[in-house]
Amino acid sequence: MATSSDSEFPALLGGTPVCEGGNSDWPICDESLQLRFRELIETGAWGRYHAEYVTELEERLRTLYQLTNVQLVSSGTVAMELALRGLKIAPGDRVLMSAYDFKANFVNVVQLGAIPVLIDIRDADGQLDVEKIAAAATDNTKAIIVSHLHGGLVDLSRVTSVAEDLGIAVIEDCCQLSSCARDGNSVVGSQADVSILSFGGSKLLTSGRGGAVLTHRDDIAQRIKTYCQRGNLAYPLSEMQAAVLVPQYESLPQRHCQRQECVDAIRRELMDSHLLRPFSCRENSIADYYKLGFWYETQQFEGMTRERFCEAMKAEGIPINVGFPALHRIHSKRRFECVEELTVADRAHEQIVVLHHPFLLGGEPAARQFFLALDKLTRHARILTQP
C-alpha cells in the first residue's frame, strides 16, 4: 500500500490534501459537447419542441440494447413509475425488491398502492440475493425490481429463471450503469421484461435530468405510451437534453476503461488488506462504476465512525460518501413486507461507503492518491476519532 511521511497530517487536521483542489469535476464538457452546444444555439433547436435529436438518441439506444421499444422520459424516477404502470401493477400487488436500494423505487411501488416485499442482499457484492427470491414470493407477487448498484451486478439470468417459474415480471434498474456493462455477451438492461436508465446530473451519461424505459414487449410499451400521451407528452426529455447525450456515447468506452483501470488497481491493493472491502463483480461480466462500493468497519480505524471517515477522505480530495439507507430502516413497517431477517441489509445501512465515478477517471494514478489518503487516515485514526 502507498505510504506517506509520518509527519504529514490528514487535511482534516491541518495537513495538505492528497488531491489539491479535489479530483472530481463533473460533468466534463469536452470538444464534442462544445460543438453540440454551439449547434443548438446556431440552429435554435435548443428551444424547439421537435428537432432530430430525440429520434437520434432513441435510435442509438435501440441499437445499443437491441430493443425495439424506447421511451425517453424526464427522469429515472419517472422511468420506474412507468415501468410499473406498464406491467399493470395495481393496489394490493406485491413487488419484490432489495432491502438496500434507492428510496425512489420503494416510493414508486407504494404510490401505486402496491406493497414492497424486501429481500436481503449478498455480503460479497451488496446486491440482491437471488437465492431468497422464491421464498419471498406469494400469489399476489407481480414483479421484481432488480437494481445493479455500486459496481456490482445481480445475476439476471438466474433472476429471470426464478421469475419465469414464479410467473412474475422483471424490472431492471440500470440507473447506475451505462451500455458498457455486460452480462456474458449481453448489454446489461437488454434481457428483462422492462429496464430503466437515468441521465441525471451526476450519472455516467448526463443531461442534468432525464431517463429512459426500454422493453422488448410491445404490450408494456403501448401502456406506457398511452399513459404518457396527454395531448402532448407528460414526461418528455427535451431535444436539448437528447442532443447533449448522443456525443457522450462516443467518449463512453474510453472513460469506462479509465474507470476500470482505477477500480482494478484499488481492488488489487485491497486484496490482502482488512481496511476496506470493495464490492466484487461476478465472473463473465463487466460492471460499470457510477459508484464503487466498499464495506467499512470502524474497528479497522480505531473506532472512527463511517461518517468521520468520509469527512476525512473528502478533505483529502477523495469523493467518498456513505451509501443508501436500508429501506426497512427508514420506512414504517406498515408500508412493506419481508419474510425473513434482513441481516446483511442492516449492516449495509451502517457500513457501506461509495467512491464517486469522476475520481475513477484518473486511472492508476488516482488509485495511488486513494491509498495515500487511506494511509494518512489509518496512521492518524486515533486522533481523528477524538472529539
N, C-alpha and C positions, 0 to 999 in steps of 0.2 A: 504494500500500500504506500502511496506517496506520503512523504513526510515534509514537515516544515520546521523551522527553527523553534526550539523550546522557548525562546524569549518572545516569540510572536504571539500576541494575544488575539483572541477572536474579535471580530469587528464589533460585536455587541458589547465588548468590554474595553473598547477604545483602540483596538488594533486596526490594521489595514485590511480591507476586504480582499478576498481572493480575486474576485471579479470586480474591478473598479468600474463603477457605473452600471453594474449588472450585465447580464448576458442573455436578455430575454425579450428583445424588441419584437413586437408582433402587432399587426401584420407587416409583411415585407412588401413594399411597393417597388417591384423590380421594373426593368425597362419595358417588358411586355405589358405590364399593367399601366404604366405611364402612357404608353401608346394607346391603350384601350380607353383610358380616361379622356385623352385628347380627342379621340374619335367620337366619343359620346358627346363631348362639348361641341365639336365642329358640326356634327350631323343633327344635333338636337334630340338624339334618341334617348338621352338621359331623362327627358321629361315626357316621353310618349307612353300611351297605353300599350301600343303594339309596335314592335320592330322585329328584327330577325334573331335577337339574342336568346330569348326564351326557347324558341324552336331549336337553336343551335345547341343549347345546354341539354334539352330533352334528348336530342339525338345522340349526344355524347354519352349520356347515362344509359340509354338503351344499348349502345354498342359495348360499353364497358361491362355492364351487368348482364348482357344478353337477355333482357326482359323487354317485352313489348309495351308494357303499361308504366308510364312515368307521370306522376302528378307533382309539379313543383308547388310548394306552399310557403307560407310566411315564417315558419319555424319548425324545429324538430318536435317541439311540444305539440303543435297543431298536427304534425305528421302522425304522431302516436294516436291522438284522438281520432283522426280519420281512419287509421288502420283498424282501430277497434270498431268504429262505425261500419267500416267496410265488411267486417266479419259479423255484423248484426249483434254485437254484444249488447245485452239488454239488462234491465234491472233484475237482480237475483242471480245472474250468471256468475260463475266463478272463473277468475283469471289467475293462473299460476304465474309467479314471478319470484325473482331472487329477493331475499330479505335485505341484501345490500345492493341498492340500485338508486338511480336518480329519482328524487322525490316526485317530479312531474309525472313519471309513469304511473306511480301509485295513485296520484290525484286524478289523473285521466280516467282510470278504472272506476274510482269512486264517483266521479262526476256523472258517469253514465248509469249509476245505480247498481253497478256490479260490485263484486266482493273480491278484493285481492287475497290470494292464498299464498303466503310467504314460504319460501323454501330456503334451506340453509345453503351455504357456499362451501367450496373446497379450500382447504388450507394452502395447497400448493400454489394456486394461482388466483384465489379470490373470486372465482367465477361460480355461477350457479352449479350445484351438484346434481348432475343428470341422474345419478342413482336414486335420488329422492323424489323424482317427478311422479312416478306411478303411485306411490303411497299417498301423495297429496291430492290426487285427482278424485272427483266424485262424479255422479251422473250429471250434475249441473255444471261441470267444468267445460268451458267452451274454447279456451285458448291458453297459450303460454307465451309470455314475453321473455325473450332471451336477449340480454344485454351483454355485449363484449366490452369489458372495462379494463383500463389501466395497463394495457399491454398484454392482456390475456385473451384467450379465445375459448368460448364454450364449444364443445364437440357437437356441432349442429347435426351431423349425420346421425349421431346417436339420439339427439333430441327428436329429430323428425321420425325416426323409427319408433320411439316410445309414443310420440304424439299420434302417429298413424294407428298404433294398436289401441290407443285410448279414444280415437275419433275426435281429436281436438286440433285446432289450427295453431300454427307457429307464427308469431310476430318477432322479427329480428330487429333489434335496436342497434344500428350501426352508426350512431351519432358520434362515437369516439373514433371512428375508422374512416379511412379513405379507400379508394378502389385498389390500393396496393396490397391490402390484406388478402391472404389466400388461405383457403382450407382445402388441402390437396391441390387439385388443379382448378378449383372454382374460386371466383371472386367472392369474398365474404359479403353476404347480402343478396346473393342471387338464388338461394336454394329454399328459402322459407316461403310460406304462403304469401306473406307480405313483409316488406322491410322498410325501414325508415332511415333517412340521413338528416344531418344537421349542417347548416352553413353559418352557424353562429359566430360571433366576433372573435372568439378565442380558438376556433376549430382549425383543423389542418387545412381545410379549404374554407375561406370565409368571404361572405358578402355583408358582414355586420349582423344580419339576421337572415333566416331562410331555412328551408328544408325540402325534403322530397319523400314521396311514398312510391315504392317500387313493388310491382307484383306481376306474376305470370298468369294470374287468374282474372279473367275478364269480368266475372261477377263482382269481385271486390272492386275492381277499377270502376265499374259502372256505378256502383253505390256511392263511391267517393265522389265521382264526377257529378252525380245528381245532387248530392248534399252540398257541394261547393258552388253550384250554379244558382245564383240568386238574381238573375238578370245580368249580373256580371259575376266575376269570381270573388268569393267571400274571403279567401285566404291566399292572395296571389304573391308570387315572387315577381318583383318588378323587372323590367327589361334592363335597367341599370345594374341590378344585382346579378342577373344572369350574365350580363356582359363581362363583369369582372371575375366571375368564377371560371369561365372557359380557359383563359390563359394560365390559370393556376394549375390546371391539369397537365400542362406542358412541363412545368418545373417540379411537379409532384414526385416522379421517380427519383430524381437526383436528391431531393430533400429527404425522401424516405431512406435512401442509402446512408445519408449523413446521420440521420437519427438512429438507424440500426447500428452503425459503427459505434456511436456513443453508448448505446444500450449494451451492445456486446462487450465493450470494454468494462463497463460497470459490473455486469454480471460475472465476467471472468474474475475481476478483482475481489468480488464479494463471495466467490465460490467457497473459499476456505475461511470466511470471516463470520463472526456471530453478530456483528454490529447492526447490519440491516439485511433483511431477506427479501430480495426482489421477487416479484411475481414471475412464475415460469410461463413458458409458452409451449403448447403441445408440439410433438414431433410432426413432421409432414405438414406444417402450416407456417405461414408468415404473418406475424402480428403487425399491428400498427400502434403508434405511440403518441396519442394526444396527451396522455399522462403515462408515466411509468410508475407502477405501484410497488410499495415496499411494506413489509411488516416491521413495525418499530416496537422495541421492547425497552422500557425505561431502565431495567436493571443493567443493560449494556452501557448505559450512560450515567451511572452513579445516581439513578433515580430522577434524572431530568425528564420533565413531562414532555409529551409529544408536542404540545403547543410551544413550549420553550425551545425545543429542538428546531422546530420550523422557523421560529422567530430568529434564532441564531444563524441558521443556514441562509435565510433570506438576507440577513445583514451582511453575509459574505458574498451576496450576489447570486445565490443558488435558489431558484424559484421552487421551493418545496412547501407544500401545504398539507393540511390534514385531509383525509378522504371524506367520502359521504358519511352522514349519519345513517346508521341502520334504520330501516323503515319501521320496524316494530318498537324502536326506542323513541320515536318522535310522533307516533300516531296512537290514538286511543285504541284499545283492544277491541272496541265495538266496531271498528272500521275494517278489520281484517281477520283472517283465519290463519292458523298454522296447525300442522298435525304432530309436530314434534318440537323439541327444544332447538332454538336457533343459536347453537353454541359458538360456531365459528363466526357467524354474523355479529354476535355480541362482541367478540374480540376485534372484529373489523371496525366496529363503532369506536373502539378505544385505541386501536393500534395502527391503522393504515395511514401512510403518508404517500403523497404523489409528487412526482417531479414533472414540471410543465414542459411541453414539447419544444418551445423556441430554444431553450438551453441545449437540447439534444442536437440541434443543427451544428453545434461546434465540433461534433465527432469525437475522436480520441483526445484531442487537447481539452475539450470540455470535460471529459471524464476525469482527466488528471486534476482539473480545477475542483471537481466534485470531491475527489479524495483528499486534496489539500484542505478543503473546508472541513470535511469529516474528521480529518486528523486533528485539526485545531480544536474542534469541539470535544473530541474524545479525550485529549490531554488536559483540557480545562473544564471537563464536565462537572467536577465537584463545585468549582467556584460559580459556574453558570447556574447550577442548581440552587445556590443560596439566594434567599430573598433580597 
